[in-house]
Amino acid sequence: MTRRSFAILLNLLVVHGDYRTDWTKGKEPVNPEKMLQIFLRHMGSKEGIREIADRFNVAISTVFQIRRRSIKAVLNLLPLLIKWPSRNDFEIIEQEFNHLCGFPGVIGAIDGSHIPIKVTNDIADSYKNRKMQHSIILQAVCTSRRLFTGNSD
C-alpha cells in the first residue's frame, strides 16, 4: 500500500468510519494512524496477534479490539467505495473496455483468488480448496478503470 493510499483510507475511516479516538479516562487511546497500521499488518501478513502486539507495543487484547473495530469500519465504508455503475456509466465503461481490449458489450471483468488462511481442526475440511490447501475465495468485478464494483442490492 502506498503512503497516499494509506492516507486516503485513514481519512475515510476517520470521517465516515468509527476511527475517532475520544480520550475520556485511563490510558491514552491508540491513535487512528497506529490503529490502521496494526489492522493492515494483521490482515496483510501471516504474523500472529502476539507478534503484532509486540511490534506496535500494545496489549494483545488491543489488537483484537482494533481488528474488530477496523473490520466494522471498513464494512461501513463499502457502500461508499464499491458501487454498481449507474445506467449512465454503463455506456462509458463499455466503450472503455471495447477500446482497451476489443470486447464490445463488456461492463466488468471478474476474477477470483484463493487467500490462504489458518483454520482450526474442527472446521478445516470446510476450507480446503482443490489443491487441498486451506483458503477462502475472493471474487471481484472491476470496471475498465480497475475500480471494484458490485451490486449491493
C-alpha positions in Angstrom: 0.0 0.0 0.0 1.4 3.4 -0.9 1.6 6.3 1.6 -1.1 8.1 -0.4 -3.5 5.2 -0.4 -2.9 4.8 3.4 -3.7 8.5 3.9 -6.8 8.3 1.8 -8.1 5.2 3.7 -7.2 6.7 7.0 -9.1 9.8 6.2 -12.2 7.9 5.1 -12.1 5.8 8.3 -11.8 8.8 10.5 -14.5 10.8 8.7 -17.0 8.0 7.8 -15.9 5.1 10.0 -15.6 4.5 13.7 -11.9 5.6 13.9 -12.3 8.6 16.1 -10.5 8.3 19.5 -12.1 10.3 22.2 -10.0 10.2 25.3 -12.2 10.2 28.3 -10.2 8.4 31.0 -7.5 5.9 31.7 -4.6 5.1 29.4 -4.3 7.3 26.2 -6.1 5.5 23.3 -4.3 4.2 20.2 -4.4 6.9 17.6 -6.2 6.2 14.3 -2.9 6.0 12.2 -1.5 3.4 14.5 -4.8 1.5 14.5 -4.8 1.3 10.8 -1.2 0.2 10.7 -2.0 -2.6 13.2 -5.1 -3.7 11.2 -3.3 -3.7 7.9 -0.4 -5.6 9.4 -2.8 -8.2 10.8 -4.7 -8.6 7.5 -1.7 -8.5 5.2 0.7 -10.8 6.9 0.9 -14.2 8.5 2.2 -12.6 11.7 0.4 -13.7 14.8 -1.5 -11.4 17.2 1.2 -11.7 19.8 3.9 -10.6 17.4 1.8 -7.7 16.1 1.1 -6.6 19.7 4.9 -6.7 20.4 5.7 -4.9 17.2 3.4 -2.0 18.0 3.9 -2.0 21.8 0.2 -2.7 22.6 -1.6 -5.4 24.5 -2.9 -8.5 22.7 -6.4 -7.5 23.7 -5.9 -4.1 22.0 -5.0 -5.9 18.7 -8.2 -7.9 19.0 -10.3 -4.7 19.7 -8.6 -2.9 16.8 -9.3 -5.8 14.4 -13.0 -5.9 15.4 -13.4 -2.1 15.2 -11.5 -1.9 11.9 -13.5 -4.6 10.2 -16.7 -2.9 11.2 -15.4 0.5 10.0 -14.3 -0.9 6.6 -17.6 -2.7 6.1 -19.4 0.6 6.8 -17.4 2.1 4.0 -18.3 -0.5 1.4 -21.4 1.3 0.1 -19.3 4.4 -0.4 -16.4 2.7 -2.2 -17.9 -0.3 -4.1 -20.9 0.6 -6.2 -22.7 -0.9 -9.1 -22.3 1.5 -12.0 -25.3 3.7 -12.9 -27.1 3.3 -16.2 -25.2 6.4 -17.4 -21.8 4.8 -16.5 -22.6 1.6 -18.4 -22.1 3.1 -21.8 -18.8 4.8 -20.8 -17.4 1.6 -19.2 -18.5 -0.5 -22.2 -16.7 2.0 -24.6 -13.6 1.9 -22.5 -13.5 -1.9 -22.4 -14.0 -2.0 -26.2 -11.2 0.5 -26.7 -8.8 -1.2 -24.3 -9.5 -4.9 -25.1 -11.7 -5.0 -28.2 -14.5 -6.6 -26.2 -17.8 -4.9 -27.1 -20.7 -5.1 -24.6 -18.5 -5.7 -21.5 -19.1 -3.6 -18.4 -17.0 -5.6 -15.9 -14.1 -8.0 -15.6 -14.4 -10.8 -13.0 -11.7 -12.8 -11.4 -11.1 -14.8 -8.2 -8.2 -15.7 -6.0 -7.6 -18.1 -3.2 -6.5 -16.4 0.0 -4.5 -18.8 2.3 -5.9 -18.9 5.9 -5.2 -20.7 9.1 -8.0 -22.8 10.4 -8.8 -25.0 13.4 -9.1 -28.7 13.0 -12.8 -28.8 13.6 -13.5 -26.6 10.5 -10.5 -27.5 8.4 -12.4 -29.6 5.8 -14.8 -26.7 5.1 -11.9 -24.5 3.8 -9.9 -27.0 1.7 -9.6 -25.9 -1.9 -8.9 -28.1 -5.0 -5.2 -28.2 -4.1 -6.0 -29.4 -0.6 -4.8 -26.1 1.0 -6.9 -24.0 3.4 -8.2 -20.8 1.8 -11.1 -18.5 1.3 -12.1 -17.3 -2.2 -12.0 -13.6 -3.1 -14.1 -12.9 -6.1 -14.3 -9.4 -7.5 -15.6 -7.5 -10.5 -13.7 -4.4 -11.8 -14.5 -1.7 -14.3 -12.3 -0.7 -17.2 -10.5 1.7 -14.8 -9.7 -1.2 -12.4 -12.2 0.0 -9.8 -14.0 -2.6 -7.8 -17.7 -2.7 -8.5 -20.6 -4.7 -7.1 -24.3 -4.9 -6.6 -25.2 -4.0 -3.0 -28.9 -4.8 -3.5 
